[in-house]
Amino acid sequence: MWYFAWLLGLPLAAIFAVLNAMWLEMQRDRKLADEDDDGQPAVVAE
Protein backbone atom coordinates (compact mmCIF):
# COMPACT_ATOMS: atom_id res chain seq x y z
CA MET A 1 0.00 0.00 0.00
CA TRP A 2 2.95 2.37 0.40
CA TYR A 3 3.21 2.61 -3.36
CA PHE A 4 -0.11 4.49 -3.50
CA ALA A 5 1.50 7.30 -1.53
CA TRP A 6 4.38 7.36 -4.02
CA LEU A 7 2.00 7.13 -6.96
CA LEU A 8 0.07 10.17 -5.76
CA GLY A 9 2.86 12.06 -4.00
CA LEU A 10 5.47 12.24 -6.72
CA PRO A 11 3.22 13.76 -9.40
CA LEU A 12 1.81 16.24 -6.87
CA ALA A 13 5.32 17.27 -5.84
CA ALA A 14 6.32 17.69 -9.49
CA ILE A 15 3.23 19.81 -10.22
CA PHE A 16 3.95 21.94 -7.16
CA ALA A 17 7.55 22.48 -8.27
CA VAL A 18 6.48 23.54 -11.77
CA LEU A 19 3.81 25.93 -10.48
CA ASN A 20 6.26 27.40 -7.98
CA ALA A 21 8.84 28.01 -10.72
CA MET A 22 6.20 29.63 -12.94
CA TRP A 23 5.06 31.88 -10.08
CA LEU A 24 8.61 32.95 -9.24
CA GLU A 25 9.32 33.75 -12.88
CA MET A 26 6.14 35.81 -13.09
CA GLN A 27 7.14 37.76 -9.97
CA ARG A 28 10.60 38.45 -11.41
CA ASP A 29 9.13 39.62 -14.72
CA ARG A 30 6.69 41.91 -12.91
CA LYS A 31 9.52 43.42 -10.87
CA LEU A 32 11.60 44.02 -14.00
CA ALA A 33 8.64 45.62 -15.78
CA ASP A 34 8.05 47.98 -12.85
CA GLU A 35 11.62 49.32 -12.84
CA ASP A 36 12.62 52.43 -14.77
CA ASP A 37 15.53 52.46 -17.20
CA ASP A 38 17.87 53.65 -14.45
CA GLY A 39 17.05 50.68 -12.25
CA GLN A 40 14.95 52.59 -9.75
CA PRO A 41 11.48 51.37 -8.86
CA ALA A 42 8.73 53.17 -10.71
CA VAL A 43 6.72 55.69 -8.69
CA VAL A 44 2.99 55.45 -9.23
CA ALA A 45 1.15 58.78 -8.96
CA GLU A 46 -2.07 58.45 -7.05
N, CA, C, O and CB atoms as a CASP TS submission, in Angstrom:
PFRMAT TS
TARGET T0000
AUTHOR 0000-0000-0000
METHOD Language model
MODEL 1
PARENT N/A
ATOM      1  N   MET     1       0.803  -1.208   0.000  1.00  0.00           N
ATOM      2  CA  MET     1       0.000   0.000   0.000  1.00  0.00           C
ATOM      3  C   MET     1       0.844   1.270   0.000  1.00  0.00           C
ATOM      4  O   MET     1       0.342   2.334  -0.361  1.00  0.00           O
ATOM      5  CB  MET     1      -0.912   0.000   1.188  1.00  0.00           C
ATOM      6  N   TRP     2       2.095   1.186   0.390  1.00  0.00           N
ATOM      7  CA  TRP     2       2.951   2.366   0.404  1.00  0.00           C
ATOM      8  C   TRP     2       3.111   2.962  -0.987  1.00  0.00           C
ATOM      9  O   TRP     2       3.338   4.163  -1.132  1.00  0.00           O
ATOM     10  CB  TRP     2       4.311   2.020   0.976  1.00  0.00           C
ATOM     11  N   TYR     3       2.993   2.128  -1.999  1.00  0.00           N
ATOM     12  CA  TYR     3       3.206   2.610  -3.364  1.00  0.00           C
ATOM     13  C   TYR     3       2.109   3.566  -3.802  1.00  0.00           C
ATOM     14  O   TYR     3       2.323   4.359  -4.719  1.00  0.00           O
ATOM     15  CB  TYR     3       3.284   1.441  -4.329  1.00  0.00           C
ATOM     16  N   PHE     4       0.935   3.512  -3.170  1.00  0.00           N
ATOM     17  CA  PHE     4      -0.107   4.485  -3.503  1.00  0.00           C
ATOM     18  C   PHE     4       0.321   5.894  -3.092  1.00  0.00           C
ATOM     19  O   PHE     4       0.036   6.867  -3.790  1.00  0.00           O
ATOM     20  CB  PHE     4      -1.437   4.109  -2.817  1.00  0.00           C
ATOM     21  N   ALA     5       0.997   5.992  -1.968  1.00  0.00           N
ATOM     22  CA  ALA     5       1.498   7.301  -1.534  1.00  0.00           C
ATOM     23  C   ALA     5       2.524   7.829  -2.536  1.00  0.00           C
ATOM     24  O   ALA     5       2.517   9.015  -2.867  1.00  0.00           O
ATOM     25  CB  ALA     5       2.126   7.207  -0.117  1.00  0.00           C
ATOM     26  N   TRP     6       3.403   6.951  -3.017  1.00  0.00           N
ATOM     27  CA  TRP     6       4.384   7.361  -4.017  1.00  0.00           C
ATOM     28  C   TRP     6       3.696   7.709  -5.333  1.00  0.00           C
ATOM     29  O   TRP     6       4.064   8.679  -5.995  1.00  0.00           O
ATOM     30  CB  TRP     6       5.425   6.253  -4.237  1.00  0.00           C
ATOM     31  N   LEU     7       2.706   6.922  -5.704  1.00  0.00           N
ATOM     32  CA  LEU     7       1.999   7.135  -6.962  1.00  0.00           C
ATOM     33  C   LEU     7       1.283   8.481  -6.978  1.00  0.00           C
ATOM     34  O   LEU     7       1.218   9.143  -8.014  1.00  0.00           O
ATOM     35  CB  LEU     7       0.999   6.009  -7.203  1.00  0.00           C
ATOM     36  N   LEU     8       0.750   8.880  -5.838  1.00  0.00           N
ATOM     37  CA  LEU     8       0.068  10.169  -5.756  1.00  0.00           C
ATOM     38  C   LEU     8       1.017  11.300  -5.373  1.00  0.00           C
ATOM     39  O   LEU     8       0.860  12.426  -5.845  1.00  0.00           O
ATOM     40  CB  LEU     8      -1.065  10.092  -4.755  1.00  0.00           C
ATOM     41  N   GLY     9       1.987  11.015  -4.534  1.00  0.00           N
ATOM     42  CA  GLY     9       2.857  12.057  -3.997  1.00  0.00           C
ATOM     43  C   GLY     9       3.854  12.613  -4.990  1.00  0.00           C
ATOM     44  O   GLY     9       4.067  13.824  -5.040  1.00  0.00           O
ATOM     45  N   LEU    10       4.462  11.758  -5.774  1.00  0.00           N
ATOM     46  CA  LEU    10       5.473  12.236  -6.718  1.00  0.00           C
ATOM     47  C   LEU    10       4.899  13.162  -7.789  1.00  0.00           C
ATOM     48  O   LEU    10       5.479  14.220  -8.036  1.00  0.00           O
ATOM     49  CB  LEU    10       6.146  11.060  -7.381  1.00  0.00           C
ATOM     50  N   PRO    11       3.793  12.812  -8.429  1.00  0.00           N
ATOM     51  CA  PRO    11       3.219  13.764  -9.398  1.00  0.00           C
ATOM     52  C   PRO    11       2.766  15.078  -8.752  1.00  0.00           C
ATOM     53  O   PRO    11       2.912  16.144  -9.350  1.00  0.00           O
ATOM     54  CB  PRO    11       2.038  13.123 -10.109  1.00  0.00           C
ATOM     55  N   LEU    12       2.220  15.006  -7.542  1.00  0.00           N
ATOM     56  CA  LEU    12       1.811  16.239  -6.871  1.00  0.00           C
ATOM     57  C   LEU    12       3.017  17.114  -6.545  1.00  0.00           C
ATOM     58  O   LEU    12       2.953  18.336  -6.683  1.00  0.00           O
ATOM     59  CB  LEU    12       1.034  15.918  -5.591  1.00  0.00           C
ATOM     60  N   ALA    13       4.104  16.504  -6.119  1.00  0.00           N
ATOM     61  CA  ALA    13       5.319  17.270  -5.836  1.00  0.00           C
ATOM     62  C   ALA    13       5.872  17.894  -7.114  1.00  0.00           C
ATOM     63  O   ALA    13       6.337  19.034  -7.096  1.00  0.00           O
ATOM     64  CB  ALA    13       6.384  16.371  -5.179  1.00  0.00           C
ATOM     65  N   ALA    14       5.825  17.161  -8.212  1.00  0.00           N
ATOM     66  CA  ALA    14       6.319  17.693  -9.487  1.00  0.00           C
ATOM     67  C   ALA    14       5.451  18.857  -9.955  1.00  0.00           C
ATOM     68  O   ALA    14       5.973  19.868 -10.424  1.00  0.00           O
ATOM     69  CB  ALA    14       6.350  16.587 -10.562  1.00  0.00           C
ATOM     70  N   ILE    15       4.143  18.725  -9.833  1.00  0.00           N
ATOM     71  CA  ILE    15       3.232  19.810 -10.218  1.00  0.00           C
ATOM     72  C   ILE    15       3.481  21.039  -9.354  1.00  0.00           C
ATOM     73  O   ILE    15       3.501  22.163  -9.855  1.00  0.00           O
ATOM     74  CB  ILE    15       1.758  19.360 -10.093  1.00  0.00           C
ATOM     75  N   PHE    16       3.670  20.824  -8.056  1.00  0.00           N
ATOM     76  CA  PHE    16       3.946  21.940  -7.155  1.00  0.00           C
ATOM     77  C   PHE    16       5.239  22.644  -7.541  1.00  0.00           C
ATOM     78  O   PHE    16       5.300  23.873  -7.527  1.00  0.00           O
ATOM     79  CB  PHE    16       4.023  21.452  -5.707  1.00  0.00           C
ATOM     80  N   ALA    17       6.264  21.890  -7.880  1.00  0.00           N
ATOM     81  CA  ALA    17       7.550  22.480  -8.268  1.00  0.00           C
ATOM     82  C   ALA    17       7.410  23.307  -9.543  1.00  0.00           C
ATOM     83  O   ALA    17       7.978  24.396  -9.636  1.00  0.00           O
ATOM     84  CB  ALA    17       8.606  21.381  -8.467  1.00  0.00           C
ATOM     85  N   VAL    18       6.673  22.813 -10.511  1.00  0.00           N
ATOM     86  CA  VAL    18       6.485  23.544 -11.769  1.00  0.00           C
ATOM     87  C   VAL    18       5.686  24.822 -11.529  1.00  0.00           C
ATOM     88  O   VAL    18       6.050  25.882 -12.039  1.00  0.00           O
ATOM     89  CB  VAL    18       5.770  22.657 -12.814  1.00  0.00           C
ATOM     90  N   LEU    19       4.611  24.734 -10.766  1.00  0.00           N
ATOM     91  CA  LEU    19       3.811  25.928 -10.478  1.00  0.00           C
ATOM     92  C   LEU    19       4.614  26.957  -9.689  1.00  0.00           C
ATOM     93  O   LEU    19       4.495  28.158  -9.932  1.00  0.00           O
ATOM     94  CB  LEU    19       2.547  25.547  -9.703  1.00  0.00           C
ATOM     95  N   ASN    20       5.425  26.493  -8.753  1.00  0.00           N
ATOM     96  CA  ASN    20       6.257  27.400  -7.977  1.00  0.00           C
ATOM     97  C   ASN    20       7.261  28.114  -8.876  1.00  0.00           C
ATOM     98  O   ASN    20       7.467  29.319  -8.732  1.00  0.00           O
ATOM     99  CB  ASN    20       6.984  26.640  -6.865  1.00  0.00           C
ATOM    100  N   ALA    21       7.879  27.401  -9.787  1.00  0.00           N
ATOM    101  CA  ALA    21       8.836  28.013 -10.715  1.00  0.00           C
ATOM    102  C   ALA    21       8.144  29.027 -11.617  1.00  0.00           C
ATOM    103  O   ALA    21       8.695  30.094 -11.886  1.00  0.00           O
ATOM    104  CB  ALA    21       9.528  26.936 -11.567  1.00  0.00           C
ATOM    105  N   MET    22       6.942  28.702 -12.087  1.00  0.00           N
ATOM    106  CA  MET    22       6.200  29.635 -12.936  1.00  0.00           C
ATOM    107  C   MET    22       5.838  30.900 -12.160  1.00  0.00           C
ATOM    108  O   MET    22       5.928  32.006 -12.694  1.00  0.00           O
ATOM    109  CB  MET    22       4.925  28.965 -13.489  1.00  0.00           C
ATOM    110  N   TRP    23       5.427  30.740 -10.897  1.00  0.00           N
ATOM    111  CA  TRP    23       5.056  31.884 -10.080  1.00  0.00           C
ATOM    112  C   TRP    23       6.268  32.778  -9.821  1.00  0.00           C
ATOM    113  O   TRP    23       6.172  34.001  -9.918  1.00  0.00           O
ATOM    114  CB  TRP    23       4.443  31.417  -8.755  1.00  0.00           C
ATOM    115  N   LEU    24       7.412  32.165  -9.491  1.00  0.00           N
ATOM    116  CA  LEU    24       8.613  32.948  -9.236  1.00  0.00           C
ATOM    117  C   LEU    24       9.060  33.705 -10.481  1.00  0.00           C
ATOM    118  O   LEU    24       9.500  34.851 -10.387  1.00  0.00           O
ATOM    119  CB  LEU    24       9.733  32.047  -8.744  1.00  0.00           C
ATOM    120  N   GLU    25       8.951  33.077 -11.638  1.00  0.00           N
ATOM    121  CA  GLU    25       9.320  33.746 -12.885  1.00  0.00           C
ATOM    122  C   GLU    25       8.380  34.914 -13.166  1.00  0.00           C
ATOM    123  O   GLU    25       8.817  35.965 -13.635  1.00  0.00           O
ATOM    124  CB  GLU    25       9.299  32.751 -14.059  1.00  0.00           C
ATOM    125  N   MET    26       7.102  34.736 -12.885  1.00  0.00           N
ATOM    126  CA  MET    26       6.136  35.806 -13.086  1.00  0.00           C
ATOM    127  C   MET    26       6.439  36.982 -12.158  1.00  0.00           C
ATOM    128  O   MET    26       6.341  38.137 -12.572  1.00  0.00           O
ATOM    129  CB  MET    26       4.706  35.292 -12.852  1.00  0.00           C
ATOM    130  N   GLN    27       6.805  36.699 -10.914  1.00  0.00           N
ATOM    131  CA  GLN    27       7.140  37.761  -9.972  1.00  0.00           C
ATOM    132  C   GLN    27       8.383  38.523 -10.426  1.00  0.00           C
ATOM    133  O   GLN    27       8.432  39.749 -10.323  1.00  0.00           O
ATOM    134  CB  GLN    27       7.359  37.182  -8.571  1.00  0.00           C
ATOM    135  N   ARG    28       9.381  37.805 -10.925  1.00  0.00           N
ATOM    136  CA  ARG    28      10.604  38.450 -11.407  1.00  0.00           C
ATOM    137  C   ARG    28      10.304  39.334 -12.613  1.00  0.00           C
ATOM    138  O   ARG    28      10.802  40.457 -12.700  1.00  0.00           O
ATOM    139  CB  ARG    28      11.665  37.394 -11.772  1.00  0.00           C
ATOM    140  N   ASP    29       9.492  38.834 -13.541  1.00  0.00           N
ATOM    141  CA  ASP    29       9.135  39.620 -14.719  1.00  0.00           C
ATOM    142  C   ASP    29       8.346  40.866 -14.335  1.00  0.00           C
ATOM    143  O   ASP    29       8.543  41.928 -14.925  1.00  0.00           O
ATOM    144  CB  ASP    29       8.327  38.771 -15.699  1.00  0.00           C
ATOM    145  N   ARG    30       7.462  40.747 -13.360  1.00  0.00           N
ATOM    146  CA  ARG    30       6.690  41.906 -12.908  1.00  0.00           C
ATOM    147  C   ARG    30       7.613  42.949 -12.286  1.00  0.00           C
ATOM    148  O   ARG    30       7.447  44.147 -12.513  1.00  0.00           O
ATOM    149  CB  ARG    30       5.606  41.477 -11.895  1.00  0.00           C
ATOM    150  N   LYS    31       8.587  42.488 -11.497  1.00  0.00           N
ATOM    151  CA  LYS    31       9.519  43.425 -10.875  1.00  0.00           C
ATOM    152  C   LYS    31      10.356  44.134 -11.933  1.00  0.00           C
ATOM    153  O   LYS    31      10.584  45.340 -11.834  1.00  0.00           O
ATOM    154  CB  LYS    31      10.430  42.695  -9.877  1.00  0.00           C
ATOM    155  N   LEU    32      10.814  43.403 -12.938  1.00  0.00           N
ATOM    156  CA  LEU    32      11.603  44.015 -14.001  1.00  0.00           C
ATOM    157  C   LEU    32      10.775  45.010 -14.809  1.00  0.00           C
ATOM    158  O   LEU    32      11.296  46.038 -15.240  1.00  0.00           O
ATOM    159  CB  LEU    32      12.172  42.940 -14.921  1.00  0.00           C
ATOM    160  N   ALA    33       9.511  44.723 -15.015  1.00  0.00           N
ATOM    161  CA  ALA    33       8.644  45.619 -15.776  1.00  0.00           C
ATOM    162  C   ALA    33       8.342  46.891 -14.997  1.00  0.00           C
ATOM    163  O   ALA    33       8.094  47.938 -15.596  1.00  0.00           O
ATOM    164  CB  ALA    33       7.344  44.914 -16.143  1.00  0.00           C
ATOM    165  N   ASP    34       8.361  46.815 -13.670  1.00  0.00           N
ATOM    166  CA  ASP    34       8.054  47.981 -12.845  1.00  0.00           C
ATOM    167  C   ASP    34       9.245  48.913 -12.672  1.00  0.00           C
ATOM    168  O   ASP    34       9.071  50.043 -12.216  1.00  0.00           O
ATOM    169  CB  ASP    34       7.567  47.535 -11.495  1.00  0.00           C
ATOM    170  N   GLU    35      10.438  48.476 -13.022  1.00  0.00           N
ATOM    171  CA  GLU    35      11.615  49.319 -12.840  1.00  0.00           C
ATOM    172  C   GLU    35      11.773  50.278 -14.023  1.00  0.00           C
ATOM    173  O   GLU    35      11.437  49.952 -15.162  1.00  0.00           O
ATOM    174  CB  GLU    35      12.882  48.451 -12.678  1.00  0.00           C
ATOM    175  N   ASP    36      12.295  51.471 -13.717  1.00  0.00           N
ATOM    176  CA  ASP    36      12.617  52.434 -14.768  1.00  0.00           C
ATOM    177  C   ASP    36      13.894  51.996 -15.464  1.00  0.00           C
ATOM    178  O   ASP    36      14.503  50.991 -15.096  1.00  0.00           O
ATOM    179  CB  ASP    36      12.769  53.868 -14.190  1.00  0.00           C
ATOM    180  N   ASP    37      14.296  52.765 -16.479  1.00  0.00           N
ATOM    181  CA  ASP    37      15.525  52.458 -17.204  1.00  0.00           C
ATOM    182  C   ASP    37      16.758  52.595 -16.324  1.00  0.00           C
ATOM    183  O   ASP    37      17.762  51.927 -16.569  1.00  0.00           O
ATOM    184  CB  ASP    37      15.656  53.360 -18.410  1.00  0.00           C
ATOM    185  N   ASP    38      16.705  53.451 -15.302  1.00  0.00           N
ATOM    186  CA  ASP    38      17.871  53.649 -14.447  1.00  0.00           C
ATOM    187  C   ASP    38      17.929  52.652 -13.292  1.00  0.00           C
ATOM    188  O   ASP    38      18.804  52.750 -12.432  1.00  0.00           O
ATOM    189  CB  ASP    38      17.871  55.058 -13.902  1.00  0.00           C
ATOM    190  N   GLY    39      17.025  51.717 -13.268  1.00  0.00           N
ATOM    191  CA  GLY    39      17.049  50.682 -12.246  1.00  0.00           C
ATOM    192  C   GLY    39      16.298  51.019 -10.980  1.00  0.00           C
ATOM    193  O   GLY    39      16.253  50.211 -10.052  1.00  0.00           O
ATOM    194  N   GLN    40      15.707  52.201 -10.925  1.00  0.00           N
ATOM    195  CA  GLN    40      14.951  52.593  -9.747  1.00  0.00           C
ATOM    196  C   GLN    40      13.506  52.125  -9.884  1.00  0.00           C
ATOM    197  O   GLN    40      12.966  52.089 -10.990  1.00  0.00           O
ATOM    198  CB  GLN    40      15.012  54.121  -9.540  1.00  0.00           C
ATOM    199  N   PRO    41      12.887  51.771  -8.778  1.00  0.00           N
ATOM    200  CA  PRO    41      11.476  51.371  -8.856  1.00  0.00           C
ATOM    201  C   PRO    41      10.608  52.510  -9.369  1.00  0.00           C
ATOM    202  O   PRO    41      10.838  53.676  -9.045  1.00  0.00           O
ATOM    203  CB  PRO    41      10.972  50.910  -7.485  1.00  0.00           C
ATOM    204  N   ALA    42       9.628  52.167 -10.157  1.00  0.00           N
ATOM    205  CA  ALA    42       8.733  53.174 -10.714  1.00  0.00           C
ATOM    206  C   ALA    42       7.835  53.725  -9.611  1.00  0.00           C
ATOM    207  O   ALA    42       7.375  52.984  -8.742  1.00  0.00           O
ATOM    208  CB  ALA    42       7.883  52.581 -11.865  1.00  0.00           C
ATOM    209  N   VAL    43       7.592  55.033  -9.655  1.00  0.00           N
ATOM    210  CA  VAL    43       6.722  55.688  -8.687  1.00  0.00           C
ATOM    211  C   VAL    43       5.366  55.870  -9.341  1.00  0.00           C
ATOM    212  O   VAL    43       5.258  56.465 -10.413  1.00  0.00           O
ATOM    213  CB  VAL    43       7.313  57.059  -8.209  1.00  0.00           C
ATOM    214  N   VAL    44       4.336  55.356  -8.695  1.00  0.00           N
ATOM    215  CA  VAL    44       2.986  55.448  -9.234  1.00  0.00           C
ATOM    216  C   VAL    44       2.304  56.659  -8.614  1.00  0.00           C
ATOM    217  O   VAL    44       2.185  56.745  -7.392  1.00  0.00           O
ATOM    218  CB  VAL    44       2.174  54.143  -8.960  1.00  0.00           C
ATOM    219  N   ALA    45       1.855  57.596  -9.447  1.00  0.00           N
ATOM    220  CA  ALA    45       1.148  58.779  -8.958  1.00  0.00           C
ATOM    221  C   ALA    45      -0.287  58.397  -8.642  1.00  0.00           C
ATOM    222  O   ALA    45      -0.982  57.771  -9.442  1.00  0.00           O
ATOM    223  CB  ALA    45       1.194  59.937  -9.999  1.00  0.00           C
ATOM    224  N   GLU    46      -0.703  58.791  -7.458  1.00  0.00           N
ATOM    225  CA  GLU    46      -2.071  58.448  -7.048  1.00  0.00           C
ATOM    226  C   GLU    46      -2.972  59.641  -7.138  1.00  0.00           C
ATOM    227  O   GLU    46      -4.161  59.541  -6.833  1.00  0.00           O
ATOM    228  CB  GLU    46      -2.094  57.895  -5.636  1.00  0.00           C
TER
END
